[in-house]
Amino acid sequence: MTSSELRQRVIQVLRAIYDPEMPVNIYELGLIYEVKVDEAGFVSIQMTLTAPNCPVAGTLPPEVEAKLKAVPGVTGVKLDLVF
């Protein structure tokens, strides 16, 4: 699988993760700023939260990491949380 194909799979997974306060997925909501996938399958994500004191600040980033690590072909995930 190419890095472009894997990136599309990663984005599909991100579109299945919803902000619990809104009925919108985190990708469409604009919380994902950047998705990079290298040739080795390593995924780099830059994301934010709806607010610095977001009630899911402690659970949403780990959920994103865990779900992306479960994608076949993903060899690792680095998530940078930015505001």
N, C-alpha and C positions, 0 to 999 in steps of 0.2 A: 504494500500500500504506500502511496506517495505521501509526503508531508501535507500536501494540499487536500488529499482525500481524508487524511486523519484529522486535519483542522476542521473539515466539515462535520465529521463525526463528533468532535469536541463541541462544536457550536450546537449541534442537535441536543447534546446532553445539557448544555447551559440553558437552552430553551425549555427544558423540562424541569428546571429548578425555579420555583416561584418565591417571591418575597411574601412572607406570611401575612403582611399587612395589606397587600394589594393583590388583586387577581391578575397580575402581570408577571411574566417570567423575567428573570434578572437580565437576560440578554436584550430583550425588547425594551425593558425599563431603562436601559442605558447604564447599568451598573458595571458592565464589562467594557473596559476601555481598550484593551488590547488582547489578542490571542495570537501567540506565536507557537509554531510547531517545527522543530528541526528535523533533519533527515533521520536522526536516531530515534525519533518518537518522543522527545522531551518537550513538554508543554510549559510555556510561560504565560501566565495570566496576570493582567493588571486590572484590578477591579476596585470599586468603592462601595459604600453602603448608602442608604437613603439619608442617613444623618450620623454624625459622630457618636451619638448616644443611642444608636439603633438597638432595639431590644434583642436582635439576633446577631449582634456583633461578635459574640463568642461562639456561635454555632454555625452561621452561614458560611464563612470562609472554610472551616474544616469540612463541611458538607460538600462544598464545591470541589475541594481537593480530593476527597474520597471518591466521589462519583466520577471524576476525570481519571483517577488512577485505575478505575475498574474498566475503562474503555480498552478493548483489545487493540494492541499496538502502541499504547502509551507506556513509555518506559520510566517516566517520572514527571512530577508536577512541581512547579515553583509558582506560588501565588503571592503577588505583591498587593497589599491593601493600601490604597492611597486615598487622599481626600482632596 
